[in-house]
Structure formats: structure tokens, C-alpha cells
Amino acid sequence: MPDAMIENSTARAAAHDPYERRTPRPPWRKIAIRLLRLVVGALIGAGVGFGVHHVISPNYGTRYIAVPLPAIPSLPSLRAIPKEPIETKVGEQVVYSNPGSRGEVAFTVTKITLDGKCTEQFASGPENGHYIFVDLTVETSPDIGPGYGTELFNPLNFSLMGPDGVTQTGNALMSNQTSGCLSRGRALPVVLGAGQKYQGTVVLDARTTSGALTLAPLGGGLRNADSWKWRLGETT
């Protein structure tokens, strides 16, 4: 076989030899990749978003690089804002509907007695300075769900903001003395049945007899529920 043909055959075999050693990549490429990683890491730590673009290189084929994207503005908060209490007069009927439950409760504050006097034999004076009696009439619809009494007329659901702007919450308005102040027949039941009418009194132990008295279901824990406010100075 002629020498020229042998040389051509050897060249073609080398071109298709899978075990042929490839030309080593230049060392600057490794250094560039490390620097790119450091820069990308620093930008991510600073809150910069990235997209991925591909670039075709004549020496190394297709490669992918990270390209900074414009920052996306944060969305506004979707937290619910509590409703303001509804200004209510003594003698005005209001209707309460528990969000997510059936039925309604219609009630009226018929009288608010400031510095009320206990009627039970062994009752003692108020711990905070003044007893406030809240007389109510209540009517429940036939389809109310359970828990309306504890959600609505529990003394813990009342609060009193005095003329100095200081609010006394339900925990402070319900002392040991309030439970033994009036007879059970006069106190408003805690549990309300469906399709019933009630008449009773809620006793509060307050530090003042003026300001705004508020009733909020679950102490204001239901963000979409109504609450009501009575001005004590106007409803003696």
C-alpha cells in the first residue's frame, strides 16, 4: 500500500477514535466559571432575580448563563382589617349572624344600670369600683347553630373604653364578684337554644361608669363579624 494511502487511513482512524485525547480546556475557563458563580451568589443574596439564557459557543457548544432580571415588587398585604363597632342606642334592636354558621340572634339592650346593686345575700362589692348591669332581651331563630351564647353574651366579649382612652377588656370586667351578684333567674343564660326568647342581665365589674361599652363576638376574634358600641354617658 502506498505511503500516502497509509497516512490518509491513519488520519481518518484518528478522527473517529473515541479514546483519542481531547485538547485540554484552557485554565482561564475554570477561573471564569468560579468568578461567575461568586458574582451570581452575591447578586442572589442581594435579592436580584435571574433568568437563564443559552449561548452557542464555537469552541464548547451550547452553554447556559444566568442573566439578572428586574426585581418584582412585593404584593400588598391581604390581612383583614377589623370592622369598627356600630354605634347603637339603648332600646335599638340589632341582629347578629355568626359568619359560617346558620341562623340569627336578634337582641336589644333595654337598659344599662350604672353602679348597680347586687341582690344575692352573700354578694360583695365590686373589685374594680363599679357594677354595670346590662339588661337584654334576646330572640333566636329556629336554625341557629351551637355556641351562640359563648360567642356573643359572655362577659369576656365586652370591653369598656373610659374617657381617658384606656380600655378595660373582658378579662378585667369579669371578676369573682360578678358571678354571685344576681340570682340565676335574673342572669342571662350562657347557652342559647334555637327558636327561644330570653330576658336577662350581664354583670360587669368596671373601673368607670362613663365612656363606650363595646360588645364583640369572641372578643373581636371574628374579623368579618359586626360589633356594637353604646355610649354610657348617654344611656344612664
Secondary structure, DSSP 8 states (H G I E B T S, - for coil): --HHHHHHHHHHHHHT-TT-------HHHHHHHHHHHHHHHHHHHTT-EEEEEEEEETTTEEEEEEEEE----------------EE--TT-EEEE--TTSS--EEEEEEEEEET----STT----SSSEEEEEEEEEEE-TT--TTHHHHHT-GGGEEEE-TTS-EE-HHHH--TTGGGSS-TTTB--SS--TT-EEEEEEEEEES-SSSEEEE-GGGGT-TTS--EEEEGGG--
